[in-house]
C-alpha cells in the first residue's frame, strides 16, 4: 500500500455533515469523509486564543464539560491547559508546555496505532512516517497553531516537567492548607458570629500556629506566604484547594496528579464535574467572603461567571486542619489575637497565655519545615 492510499485516513478536506449551535454558546460541527466522522466542539474563539496564547477559563471549562466528545486530542489539550493555568495562573510557561506535551502524546499515539495497523495489513515494515488517522481539525486547531514540530521538540519530556514543577508542589502544600484555614474559619463563623472577618494576614498566622501544633514546624512567615505563595496562585486557589480534596486513588489526590503533570486525571468520569462544583462552592462561600481582599472578591466573581451553569458542591476541610479549628477560632477573637502578639504586633507563637486558653501545651519547635510535596 502506498502512502496516501491508506484507508480510514482523513487525508483530504472533510465535508460538514451537521452543525448544531447550543444555548451555551458552543457549536458542535460534524465532519465526514469516506464514511468516517469526527466532531469539533468549538466556542467563539480558537483553541490558541482560549488556551495557548491566553487563557479563557469560561470557554475552556464549557468545552471540557460539554457532553459531546470532540476530535482526538482536543479535550486532552484543554485539560492540560487548565492544569497548567492552575499551577501558574499568572504565567504561561507551564500551560504552554503541558499543552505541547499533550499534543505530542496524541500525535505519538496516533502514529504508533497507524504503524501497527498497517504492519498487520501488509506485513511490511515502513522506513518513512505513515499518515495517521488524526482528523484535519487536530492539525488546524492544535498542532500548527502552537508551532508544530518546532514547539514539540523544544518541550521538556514528562520527567523534565515533573522536576520543573517541584517548586510549585512545595508551595502548594502551604497554599492549600492556608485555603483550608479560611474554610474552617467560615464554617466556625456560622456558630461563632463574634469571630473577626477573614483576613489574609490573620489566616497566615493562624496557619503557622496550626502547622506548629501538628508537626512542630514553622510555616513560612506572613510576608513570604503572601509574596511567594498566595499571590502566585491567587487566581487558581479555589481550583487547587478543591482538587486537593478529591481523591482519585487510595494514595493520590487530584491535586497530586495535576502537580505532577498528569492532566488526564481531570478527564476521568465524574472528576471534572466534582472539581468545578467544589471550586464554585469554595469561591462563593469562602473566597468571596474575604472582603478585605478586593482582588479575591473579583476572582470569585470571575469563577462564578465562568461556572455559571454549574451546581456548587459543598465539602468539608481536610481533617488535618479541621482538627485545629479551635486554634483558628481563638486567633480570630480579639483576646486570642492579643494573647499571641507582642506590643509590636509581632506573632508570639509560643505564648503560654494563648495555648493555655485552649487547654493545649505550648508546641515544641522541632525545626524548620522540610520540603512537603503534595
C-alpha positions in Angstrom: 0.0 0.0 0.0 1.5 3.3 -1.0 1.3 6.5 1.2 -1.8 8.5 0.6 -3.9 5.4 -0.3 -4.4 4.2 3.2 -8.0 3.6 4.4 -9.5 5.3 7.4 -7.3 8.4 6.8 -8.5 12.0 6.9 -6.1 12.9 4.1 -8.4 15.3 2.2 -10.8 18.0 3.1 -13.7 16.7 5.1 -17.2 17.9 4.5 -19.6 19.3 7.1 -22.3 16.7 7.7 -24.1 18.5 10.5 -23.8 21.6 12.7 -25.6 22.5 15.9 -25.4 25.7 17.9 -26.2 25.4 21.6 -27.7 27.9 24.1 -24.3 27.8 25.9 -22.6 29.4 23.0 -20.9 26.3 21.9 -21.2 24.8 18.4 -20.9 21.1 17.6 -19.8 20.6 14.0 -19.7 17.1 12.5 -17.3 16.5 9.6 -17.4 13.5 7.4 -15.1 11.9 4.8 -15.3 8.4 3.3 -17.9 7.3 5.9 -15.7 8.4 8.8 -16.8 11.2 11.0 -15.5 13.4 13.8 -16.9 16.2 15.8 -15.5 19.6 16.7 -16.9 21.3 19.8 -16.0 25.0 19.5 -16.6 28.3 21.2 -16.4 31.8 19.9 -12.6 31.8 19.8 -10.0 29.3 18.6 -8.1 26.9 20.8 -4.9 29.0 20.5 -6.8 32.1 21.8 -8.6 30.4 24.7 -5.9 28.1 25.9 -2.4 28.7 24.4 -1.8 32.3 23.7 -4.0 33.4 26.6 -6.3 31.5 28.9 -10.1 31.9 29.0 -11.5 30.0 31.9 -15.1 30.1 30.8 -14.6 28.9 27.3 -12.1 26.1 28.3 -14.4 24.8 31.0 -17.5 24.9 28.9 -15.9 22.8 26.1 -14.4 20.4 28.6 -17.8 19.9 30.3 -19.8 19.6 27.1 -21.4 16.1 26.9 -20.4 15.7 23.2 -16.9 14.4 22.6 -14.6 16.5 20.4 -11.9 15.4 17.9 -8.9 13.4 19.1 -6.6 15.3 21.4 -8.9 18.3 21.8 -10.2 17.9 25.3 -6.9 16.3 26.4 -5.1 19.5 25.3 -7.8 21.7 27.1 -7.3 19.6 30.3 -3.6 20.2 30.0 -4.2 23.9 29.6 -6.5 24.0 32.7 -3.9 22.2 34.8 -1.1 24.5 33.6 -3.2 27.5 34.5 -3.9 26.1 37.9 -0.2 25.6 38.6 0.8 29.1 37.4 -2.2 31.3 36.6 -0.1 34.4 36.3 2.4 32.7 33.9 2.1 30.9 30.6 5.2 28.7 30.6 3.7 25.7 32.4 0.4 26.0 30.5 2.1 26.0 27.1 4.5 23.2 27.9 1.7 21.0 29.2 -0.4 21.7 26.0 2.6 20.9 23.8 3.2 17.6 25.7 -0.4 16.7 25.3 -0.4 17.4 21.6 2.8 15.4 21.2 1.4 12.5 23.0 -1.8 12.4 20.9 0.3 12.5 17.8 2.6 9.8 19.0 -0.3 7.5 19.9 -1.9 8.0 16.5 1.4 7.3 14.7 2.0 4.2 16.8 -1.5 2.9 16.1 -1.2 3.6 12.4 2.1 1.8 12.2 0.8 -1.3 13.9 -2.4 -1.3 11.8 -0.5 -1.1 8.5 2.0 -3.7 9.6 -0.8 -6.2 10.3 -2.4 -5.5 6.9 0.6 -5.9 4.7 3.3 -7.4 6.8 5.6 -4.7 5.5 7.9 -2.5 7.5 8.0 1.1 6.6 11.1 3.3 6.6 9.1 6.5 6.3 6.4 8.1 8.5 2.8 6.9 7.9 -0.1 9.3 7.7 -2.1 8.9 10.9 -5.9 8.8 11.2 -6.0 12.1 13.1 -8.5 14.4 11.5 -7.6 17.8 9.9 -9.0 19.6 13.0 -6.2 18.2 15.1 -3.6 19.9 12.9 -5.6 23.0 12.1 -6.7 23.7 15.6 -3.9 22.3 17.8 -0.7 21.2 16.1 0.1 24.1 13.8 -1.3 27.0 15.9 1.0 26.1 18.8 4.1 26.0 16.5 4.1 22.4 15.2 7.2 20.2 15.4 9.4 23.1 16.4 7.4 23.6 19.6 7.2 19.9 20.4 10.9 19.2 20.1 11.6 22.2 22.4 9.2 21.0 25.1 10.7 19.0 28.1 9.6 15.4 28.3 7.3 14.4 31.2 10.1 13.8 33.6 11.6 17.1 32.8 8.3 18.8 33.5 8.0 16.8 36.7 11.2 18.3 38.0 10.4 21.8 36.8 7.2 21.7 38.7 8.9 20.7 42.0 8.9 24.3 43.4 5.2 24.6 42.7 4.5 21.4 44.5 6.4 22.6 47.5 4.5 25.9 47.6 1.2 24.1 47.2 1.4 22.3 50.5 1.3 25.6 52.4 -1.1 27.3 50.0 -3.9 24.6 50.2 -3.5 24.4 53.9 -4.0 28.2 54.1 -7.1 27.7 52.0 -8.3 25.1 54.4 -7.7 27.5 57.3 -10.0 30.0 55.6 -12.6 27.3 55.0 -12.5 26.3 58.7 -13.0 30.0 59.7 -16.1 30.3 57.5 -17.6 27.1 59.0 -16.9 28.4 62.5 -18.4 31.8 62.0 -21.8 30.3 61.4 -21.9 29.3 65.1 -19.5 31.9 66.4 -20.6 35.2 65.0 -18.3 37.1 67.3 -15.2 36.0 65.2 -13.5 38.7 63.2 -13.9 38.6 59.5 -11.5 36.9 57.2 -8.1 38.4 56.8 -5.1 37.2 54.8 -2.6 38.2 57.4 -4.6 36.7 60.2 -5.1 33.4 58.3 -1.3 33.2 57.6 -0.6 33.5 61.3 -3.4 31.0 62.2 -2.0 28.5 59.7 1.5 29.0 61.2 0.1 28.0 64.6 -1.9 25.1 63.2 1.2 23.7 61.4 3.3 24.2 64.5 0.7 22.4 66.6 0.5 19.5 64.2 4.1 18.9 63.1 6.3 21.1 65.3 7.5 23.0 62.2 7.0 26.7 61.4 5.4 27.6 58.1 7.0 30.5 56.1 6.3 33.9 57.7 3.4 36.1 56.6 5.4 38.2 54.1 6.8 35.1 52.3 3.4 33.3 52.3 1.8 36.4 50.7 4.5 37.2 48.2 5.6 33.7 47.0 2.6 31.5 47.7 -0.8 33.3 47.8 0.0 35.9 45.2 1.4 33.3 42.8 -1.6 31.1 42.9 -4.2 33.8 43.7 -6.4 33.2 40.7 -6.5 29.5 40.9 -6.5 28.8 44.7 -10.2 27.7 44.6 -9.4 25.1 41.9 -6.2 24.0 43.6 -7.9 23.6 47.0 -10.9 21.8 45.6 -8.5 19.4 43.7 -6.7 18.7 46.9 -9.9 17.3 48.5 -10.7 14.9 45.7 -9.1 11.5 45.8 -8.5 9.7 42.6 -6.9 6.7 44.3 -6.1 5.5 47.8 -2.9 7.4 47.8 -3.3 10.3 45.4 -5.4 13.4 45.3 -6.4 15.1 42.1 -4.1 17.9 43.0 -1.3 15.4 43.4 -1.9 14.3 39.8 -2.2 17.8 38.4 1.0 18.9 40.2 2.9 16.0 38.6 1.8 16.9 35.1 -0.9 14.1 34.9 -3.5 16.4 33.4 -5.6 13.5 32.0 -6.8 12.7 35.6 -9.2 15.6 35.2 -10.9 13.8 32.3 -11.8 10.7 34.3 -15.5 10.1 34.6 -17.1 12.4 37.2 -13.9 14.1 38.2 -14.2 17.4 36.3 -17.8 17.9 37.4 -16.8 17.3 41.0 -13.8 19.7 40.7 -15.8 22.6 39.3 -18.7 22.0 41.7 -16.3 22.2 44.7 -14.4 25.1 43.2 -17.6 27.1 42.8 -18.7 26.3 46.4 -15.3 27.5 47.8 -15.2 30.6 45.6 -18.7 31.7 46.6 -18.7 30.7 50.3 -15.1 31.4 51.3 -13.1 33.3 48.8 -15.8 35.9 48.1 -16.2 36.4 51.9 -12.7 37.9 52.2 -13.9 41.5 51.6 -10.7 42.9 52.9 -9.0 41.4 49.8 -10.9 43.0 46.9 -8.9 41.0 44.4 -10.2 37.8 45.8 -13.8 39.1 45.6 -13.2 39.9 41.9 -11.7 36.4 41.3 -14.6 34.7 43.0 -16.9 36.7 40.7 -15.0 35.6 37.6 -15.1 32.0 38.6 -18.8 32.2 39.4 -19.4 33.7 35.9 -17.2 31.1 34.2 -19.1 28.2 36.0 -22.5 29.9 36.0 -24.3 26.7 34.8 -22.6 24.5 37.5 -24.2 23.5 40.7 -22.0 24.2 43.7 -20.9 21.1 45.7 -20.4 21.5 49.4 -17.4 19.7 51.1 -15.5 19.8 54.4 -12.0 20.9 55.1 -9.4 18.2 55.4 -9.4 16.6 58.9 -5.8 17.6 59.4 -6.7 21.3 59.6 -10.3 20.9 60.7 -9.0 19.2 63.9 -7.3 22.5 64.7 -10.5 24.7 64.3 -10.3 25.9 67.9 -6.8 27.4 67.2 -8.2 29.2 64.2 -11.2 30.4 66.1 -9.1 31.7 69.0 -6.7 33.8 66.9 -9.8 35.3 65.2 -11.0 36.7 68.5 -9.7 39.9 70.0 -8.5 38.1 73.2 -6.8 35.3 71.2 -5.1 37.7 68.8 -3.8 39.9 71.6 -2.5 36.8 73.5 -0.3 35.7 70.7 1.1 39.1 69.7 3.7 41.2 71.5 3.5 45.0 71.9 4.8 45.5 68.3 2.1 43.2 66.9 4.6 40.5 66.1 3.4 37.0 66.3 4.4 35.4 69.6 3.8 31.7 68.6 4.9 30.1 71.9 2.7 32.4 74.1 1.6 30.4 77.2 -1.5 32.5 77.5 -2.7 31.7 74.0 -2.2 27.9 74.3 -3.4 27.6 77.9 -6.8 29.2 76.9 -7.2 26.2 74.6 -6.1 23.8 77.3 -3.2 22.9 75.0 0.5 22.7 75.8 2.9 25.1 74.1 4.1 23.3 71.0 7.6 22.1 70.9 9.5 23.6 67.9 11.2 20.7 66.1 13.0 22.6 63.4 12.4 24.2 60.1 9.8 22.7 57.7 11.2 20.2 55.3 10.0 20.1 51.7 6.5 18.8 51.5 5.3 17.6 48.2 1.5 17.3 47.6 
